Amino acid sequence: MILILQLLLALSLSLRADGYNWYQVLDCISRSSDLSDLEYINTYYFNKDPVLRFNSTVGEFVGYTELGVKNAERLNKGPEVVQQRAELERYCKPNLKLDYTHILDKAVKPKIRLTSEKHAGEGRPALLMCSAYGFYPPVIDVYWLRDGKKVTGDVVSTEEMANGNWYYQIHSHLEYTPTSGEKISCVVEHDSSKEPIIIDWGGSFTDSDRDKIIIGASGFVLGIILSTAGFLYYKKKSPEFL
């Protein structure tokens, strides 16, 4: 995972006049939690085009326009280049360590839901959907097992989608023709769990069908109970025959 700490709004210098835009962007980039490859980049832009840049890997200012080249030569001879070299330790490392400690090292386990989107019909396959919600970090692997073997075809999955609150969601669809006695499972692998999370599919009904069956069965049982209660009440109130 590449971590980029970028300050544009808080630590930028913008000058706008007659449609011109001059601003500064500070980047701290690392690909590892120990920050061993940490890189500090300070770039000056004019109308979205880079003019001047300091890169801690290069160790000096580099100009990209005529004005930028002249300023790079001047800054590399003065105290500014020494100050910029110190920003890696002064600015980047403390801030990225905080990000790793409070955000990036945290892992939130996904909530998983396995549902039937479409049941099989005449010449029509069934469709299952496995959804993982509210997980972090975004790297996740969702796949299907059919009788213990990984399904390689008839699967369509979305990319990890940001919820806008640091958490993510993903959805995977499996199209299949039901077979008696088979076992279908959705498997989710994520940093928040040491073991793969396996959810078994327990039926062939859609959610709406299942709800209708449950409501119908409940109504049937309730009807029996009320009928029995009414019969017993009637027997109790009826006069006994000699």
C-alpha positions as a LaTeX table, in Angstrom:
\begin{tabular}{lrrr}
\hline
Residue & $x$ (\AA) & $y$ (\AA) & $z$ (\AA) \\
\hline
Met1 & 0.00 & 0.00 & 0.00 \\
Ile2 & 1.31 & 3.43 & $-0.93$ \\
Leu3 & 0.70 & 6.05 & 1.71 \\
Ile4 & 0.62 & 9.65 & 0.58 \\
Leu5 & 0.21 & 12.50 & 3.02 \\
Gln6 & $-0.66$ & 15.51 & 0.93 \\
Leu7 & $-1.30$ & 19.02 & 2.17 \\
Leu8 & $-2.81$ & 21.36 & $-0.39$ \\
Leu9 & $-5.48$ & 23.40 & 1.34 \\
Ala10 & $-3.92$ & 23.82 & 4.78 \\
Leu11 & $-0.36$ & 24.55 & 3.75 \\
Ser12 & $-0.71$ & 25.94 & 0.29 \\
Leu13 & 0.05 & 29.42 & $-0.95$ \\
Ser14 & $-2.39$ & 30.48 & $-3.64$ \\
Leu15 & $-2.43$ & 33.67 & $-5.64$ \\
Arg16 & $-5.29$ & 34.21 & $-8.04$ \\
Ala17 & $-5.59$ & 37.21 & $-10.31$ \\
Asp18 & $-7.19$ & 37.40 & $-13.76$ \\
Gly19 & $-7.53$ & 33.60 & $-13.87$ \\
Tyr20 & $-3.94$ & 32.75 & $-12.89$ \\
Asn21 & $-3.31$ & 30.23 & $-10.11$ \\
Trp22 & $-0.04$ & 29.79 & $-8.21$ \\
Tyr23 & 0.05 & 27.17 & $-5.43$ \\
Gln24 & 2.28 & 24.78 & $-3.50$ \\
Val25 & 1.76 & 21.06 & $-2.71$ \\
Leu26 & 3.67 & 19.09 & $-0.08$ \\
Asp27 & 3.75 & 15.29 & $-0.44$ \\
Cys28 & 5.08 & 12.65 & 1.95 \\
Ile29 & 5.12 & 9.24 & 0.21 \\
Ser30 & 5.90 & 5.83 & 1.68 \\
Arg31 & 5.20 & 2.23 & 0.67 \\
Ser32 & 6.01 & 0.65 & 4.03 \\
Ser33 & 4.89 & 1.14 & 7.63 \\
Asp34 & 8.50 & 1.49 & 8.86 \\
Leu35 & 8.90 & 4.52 & 6.54 \\
Ser36 & 12.21 & 3.17 & 5.25 \\
Asp37 & 11.46 & 4.44 & 1.74 \\
Leu38 & 9.92 & 7.74 & 2.84 \\
Glu39 & 10.10 & 10.54 & 0.27 \\
Tyr40 & 9.37 & 14.24 & 0.70 \\
Ile41 & 8.29 & 16.29 & $-2.33$ \\
Asn42 & 7.59 & 20.02 & $-2.41$ \\
Thr43 & 6.14 & 21.23 & $-5.72$ \\
Tyr44 & 5.20 & 24.71 & $-6.90$ \\
Tyr45 & 2.52 & 24.90 & $-9.61$ \\
Phe46 & 1.35 & 27.63 & $-11.97$ \\
Asn47 & $-2.05$ & 26.91 & $-13.53$ \\
Lys48 & $-1.70$ & 23.18 & $-12.70$ \\
Asp49 & 1.72 & 22.89 & $-14.38$ \\
Pro50 & 4.77 & 22.16 & $-12.18$ \\
Val51 & 7.26 & 25.02 & $-12.16$ \\
Leu52 & 9.70 & 24.10 & $-9.39$ \\
Arg53 & 10.15 & 20.99 & $-7.25$ \\
Phe54 & 12.27 & 19.79 & $-4.36$ \\
Asn55 & 12.55 & 16.00 & $-4.00$ \\
Ser56 & 14.31 & 14.54 & $-0.96$ \\
Thr57 & 15.59 & 11.66 & $-3.11$ \\
Val58 & 17.25 & 14.11 & $-5.50$ \\
Gly59 & 18.31 & 16.39 & $-2.67$ \\
Glu60 & 17.93 & 19.70 & $-4.50$ \\
Phe61 & 15.47 & 21.93 & $-6.37$ \\
Val62 & 14.68 & 21.16 & $-10.02$ \\
Gly63 & 13.04 & 23.64 & $-12.39$ \\
Tyr64 & 10.54 & 22.69 & $-15.13$ \\
Thr65 & 10.12 & 26.08 & $-16.79$ \\
Glu66 & 12.47 & 28.91 & $-17.59$ \\
Leu67 & 11.40 & 30.69 & $-14.40$ \\
Gly68 & 11.64 & 27.45 & $-12.45$ \\
Val69 & 15.18 & 26.71 & $-13.64$ \\
Lys70 & 16.37 & 30.18 & $-12.61$ \\
Asn71 & 14.79 & 29.84 & $-9.17$ \\
Ala72 & 16.20 & 26.32 & $-8.73$ \\
Glu73 & 19.74 & 27.61 & $-9.38$ \\
Arg74 & 19.23 & 30.41 & $-6.87$ \\
Leu75 & 17.64 & 28.25 & $-4.15$ \\
Asn76 & 20.21 & 25.46 & $-4.44$ \\
Lys77 & 22.93 & 27.98 & $-3.52$ \\
Gly78 & 21.11 & 29.34 & $-0.47$ \\
Pro79 & 19.81 & 28.13 & 2.91 \\
Glu80 & 16.47 & 27.07 & 1.40 \\
Val81 & 17.85 & 23.78 & 0.06 \\
Val82 & 19.22 & 22.89 & 3.52 \\
Gln83 & 15.86 & 23.67 & 5.10 \\
Gln84 & 14.05 & 21.47 & 2.60 \\
Arg85 & 16.36 & 18.54 & 3.24 \\
Ala86 & 15.41 & 18.71 & 6.92 \\
Glu87 & 11.66 & 18.51 & 6.19 \\
Leu88 & 11.78 & 14.74 & 5.75 \\
Glu89 & 12.62 & 14.28 & 9.42 \\
Arg90 & 10.84 & 17.35 & 10.79 \\
Tyr91 & 7.54 & 17.15 & 8.93 \\
Cys92 & 7.00 & 13.82 & 7.13 \\
Lys93 & 8.05 & 11.21 & 9.68 \\
Pro94 & 6.08 & 12.53 & 12.69 \\
Asn95 & 2.90 & 13.00 & 10.68 \\
Leu96 & 3.03 & 9.66 & 8.89 \\
Lys97 & 3.74 & 7.82 & 12.14 \\
Leu98 & 0.57 & 9.34 & 13.59 \\
Asp99 & $-1.40$ & 8.29 & 10.51 \\
Tyr100 & $-0.17$ & 4.72 & 10.78 \\
Thr101 & $-0.83$ & 4.55 & 14.53 \\
His102 & $-4.33$ & 6.00 & 14.51 \\
Ile103 & $-5.66$ & 5.07 & 11.07 \\
Leu104 & $-3.63$ & 2.94 & 8.69 \\
Asp105 & $-2.69$ & 0.17 & 11.14 \\
Lys106 & $-6.32$ & $-0.26$ & 12.16 \\
Ala107 & $-8.31$ & $-3.06$ & 10.56 \\
Val108 & $-12.11$ & $-3.22$ & 10.71 \\
Lys109 & $-13.77$ & $-6.57$ & 10.04 \\
Pro110 & $-16.33$ & $-6.58$ & 7.21 \\
Lys111 & $-20.00$ & $-7.31$ & 7.75 \\
Ile112 & $-20.97$ & $-9.97$ & 5.22 \\
Arg113 & $-24.38$ & $-10.68$ & 3.73 \\
Leu114 & $-25.20$ & $-13.54$ & 1.37 \\
Thr115 & $-28.50$ & $-13.19$ & $-0.51$ \\
Ser116 & $-30.35$ & $-14.65$ & $-3.47$ \\
Glu117 & $-30.96$ & $-12.10$ & $-6.21$ \\
Lys118 & $-32.74$ & $-14.50$ & $-8.56$ \\
His119 & $-33.85$ & $-18.11$ & $-8.24$ \\
Ala120 & $-33.57$ & $-20.63$ & $-11.03$ \\
Gly121 & $-36.42$ & $-20.94$ & $-13.51$ \\
Glu122 & $-37.07$ & $-22.57$ & $-16.84$ \\
Gly123 & $-33.70$ & $-22.48$ & $-18.56$ \\
Arg124 & $-32.62$ & $-19.65$ & $-16.28$ \\
Pro125 & $-29.77$ & $-19.94$ & $-13.73$ \\
Ala126 & $-29.93$ & $-18.71$ & $-10.14$ \\
Leu127 & $-28.02$ & $-15.64$ & $-8.98$ \\
Leu128 & $-26.41$ & $-15.15$ & $-5.57$ \\
Met129 & $-24.82$ & $-11.97$ & $-4.23$ \\
Cys130 & $-22.16$ & $-11.82$ & $-1.52$ \\
Ser131 & $-21.68$ & $-8.35$ & $-0.04$ \\
Ala132 & $-19.00$ & $-7.15$ & 2.37 \\
Tyr133 & $-19.64$ & $-3.83$ & 4.13 \\
Gly134 & $-17.83$ & $-1.44$ & 6.43 \\
Phe135 & $-14.31$ & $-2.85$ & 6.22 \\
Tyr136 & $-10.87$ & $-1.24$ & 6.35 \\
Pro137 & $-8.26$ & $-1.30$ & 4.83 \\
Pro138 & $-9.73$ & $-1.52$ & 1.32 \\
Val139 & $-7.66$ & $-4.52$ & 0.16 \\
Ile140 & $-9.95$ & $-7.56$ & 0.24 \\
Asp141 & $-10.48$ & $-10.84$ & $-1.60$ \\
Val142 & $-14.00$ & $-12.20$ & $-2.17$ \\
Tyr143 & $-14.51$ & $-15.51$ & $-3.96$ \\
Trp144 & $-16.90$ & $-18.49$ & $-4.14$ \\
Leu145 & $-16.62$ & $-22.17$ & $-3.27$ \\
Arg146 & $-18.84$ & $-24.85$ & $-4.77$ \\
Asp147 & $-18.54$ & $-28.17$ & $-2.94$ \\
Gly148 & $-15.22$ & $-26.97$ & $-1.54$ \\
Lys149 & $-13.72$ & $-26.00$ & $-4.91$ \\
Lys150 & $-13.05$ & $-22.41$ & $-5.94$ \\
Val151 & $-15.38$ & $-21.14$ & $-8.66$ \\
Thr152 & $-13.45$ & $-19.59$ & $-11.53$ \\
Gly153 & $-16.27$ & $-18.75$ & $-13.94$ \\
Asp154 & $-19.73$ & $-17.13$ & $-13.86$ \\
Val155 & $-18.57$ & $-14.64$ & $-11.21$ \\
Val156 & $-18.85$ & $-10.85$ & $-11.51$ \\
Ser157 & $-17.42$ & $-8.63$ & $-8.77$ \\
Thr158 & $-17.31$ & $-4.90$ & $-8.22$ \\
Glu159 & $-14.21$ & $-2.98$ & $-7.21$ \\
Glu160 & $-13.77$ & $-1.88$ & $-3.61$ \\
Met161 & $-16.04$ & 1.15 & $-3.26$ \\
Ala162 & $-15.40$ & 3.91 & $-0.71$ \\
Asn163 & $-18.29$ & 4.82 & 1.59 \\
Gly164 & $-16.83$ & 8.27 & 2.22 \\
Asn165 & $-16.15$ & 7.56 & 5.92 \\
Trp166 & $-12.86$ & 5.57 & 5.65 \\
Tyr167 & $-14.81$ & 2.33 & 5.20 \\
Tyr168 & $-15.40$ & 0.32 & 2.03 \\
Gln169 & $-17.83$ & $-2.13$ & 0.46 \\
Ile170 & $-17.66$ & $-4.75$ & $-2.30$ \\
His171 & $-20.19$ & $-7.04$ & $-4.01$ \\
Ser172 & $-19.71$ & $-10.33$ & $-5.84$ \\
His173 & $-22.33$ & $-12.16$ & $-7.93$ \\
Leu174 & $-22.40$ & $-15.88$ & $-8.71$ \\
Glu175 & $-24.59$ & $-17.25$ & $-11.47$ \\
Tyr176 & $-25.21$ & $-21.00$ & $-11.17$ \\
Thr177 & $-27.61$ & $-23.84$ & $-11.84$ \\
Pro178 & $-28.65$ & $-25.44$ & $-8.52$ \\
Thr179 & $-27.83$ & $-29.09$ & $-7.96$ \\
Ser180 & $-29.33$ & $-31.24$ & $-5.20$ \\
Gly181 & $-27.03$ & $-31.68$ & $-2.21$ \\
Glu182 & $-24.38$ & $-29.19$ & $-3.32$ \\
Lys183 & $-22.75$ & $-26.68$ & $-0.95$ \\
Ile184 & $-22.09$ & $-23.11$ & $-2.03$ \\
Ser185 & $-20.07$ & $-20.70$ & 0.10 \\
Cys186 & $-18.82$ & $-17.14$ & $-0.12$ \\
Val187 & $-15.27$ & $-16.65$ & 1.18 \\
Val188 & $-13.85$ & $-13.30$ & 2.31 \\
Glu189 & $-10.17$ & $-12.78$ & 3.11 \\
His190 & $-9.20$ & $-9.54$ & 4.85 \\
Asp191 & $-6.46$ & $-8.23$ & 7.14 \\
Ser192 & $-8.96$ & $-7.92$ & 9.99 \\
Ser193 & $-9.30$ & $-11.71$ & 10.24 \\
Lys194 & $-6.50$ & $-14.27$ & 10.56 \\
Glu195 & $-8.71$ & $-16.93$ & 8.99 \\
Pro196 & $-10.88$ & $-16.68$ & 5.86 \\
Ile197 & $-14.48$ & $-15.75$ & 6.67 \\
Ile198 & $-16.77$ & $-18.37$ & 5.13 \\
Ile199 & $-20.52$ & $-17.88$ & 4.75 \\
Asp200 & $-22.51$ & $-20.88$ & 3.54 \\
Trp201 & $-25.60$ & $-20.49$ & 1.39 \\
Gly202 & $-28.46$ & $-22.19$ & 3.18 \\
Gly203 & $-31.33$ & $-22.26$ & 0.71 \\
Ser204 & $-32.62$ & $-21.73$ & $-2.78$ \\
Phe205 & $-35.28$ & $-19.09$ & $-2.05$ \\
Thr206 & $-34.96$ & $-15.38$ & $-2.69$ \\
Asp207 & $-35.38$ & $-13.03$ & 0.26 \\
Ser208 & $-38.90$ & $-12.06$ & $-0.83$ \\
Asp209 & $-39.91$ & $-15.69$ & $-1.28$ \\
Arg210 & $-38.48$ & $-16.58$ & 2.11 \\
Asp211 & $-40.37$ & $-13.71$ & 3.75 \\
Lys212 & $-43.63$ & $-14.84$ & 2.13 \\
Ile213 & $-43.10$ & $-18.41$ & 3.34 \\
Ile214 & $-42.33$ & $-17.27$ & 6.88 \\
Ile215 & $-45.39$ & $-14.97$ & 6.98 \\
Gly216 & $-47.62$ & $-17.69$ & 5.53 \\
Ala217 & $-46.36$ & $-20.32$ & 7.99 \\
Ser218 & $-46.79$ & $-17.93$ & 10.91 \\
Gly219 & $-50.36$ & $-17.17$ & 9.83 \\
Phe220 & $-51.13$ & $-20.88$ & 9.52 \\
Val221 & $-49.80$ & $-21.65$ & 13.00 \\
Leu222 & $-51.64$ & $-18.68$ & 14.49 \\
Gly223 & $-54.86$ & $-19.85$ & 12.83 \\
Ile224 & $-54.50$ & $-23.31$ & 14.38 \\
Ile225 & $-53.88$ & $-21.81$ & 17.81 \\
Leu226 & $-56.92$ & $-19.53$ & 17.61 \\
Ser227 & $-59.14$ & $-22.33$ & 16.30 \\
Thr228 & $-58.07$ & $-24.64$ & 19.12 \\
Ala229 & $-58.62$ & $-21.93$ & 21.72 \\
Gly230 & $-62.07$ & $-21.20$ & 20.33 \\
Phe231 & $-63.04$ & $-24.88$ & 20.34 \\
Leu232 & $-61.92$ & $-25.34$ & 23.95 \\
Tyr233 & $-63.82$ & $-22.21$ & 25.02 \\
Tyr234 & $-66.95$ & $-23.47$ & 23.27 \\
Lys235 & $-66.69$ & $-26.87$ & 24.96 \\
Lys236 & $-66.24$ & $-25.23$ & 28.33 \\
Lys237 & $-69.34$ & $-23.01$ & 27.96 \\
Ser238 & $-71.60$ & $-25.65$ & 26.40 \\
Pro239 & $-74.09$ & $-27.49$ & 28.73 \\
Glu240 & $-73.29$ & $-31.12$ & 29.39 \\
Phe241 & $-75.72$ & $-33.72$ & 28.03 \\
Leu242 & $-76.90$ & $-36.55$ & 30.24 \\
\hline
\end{tabular}
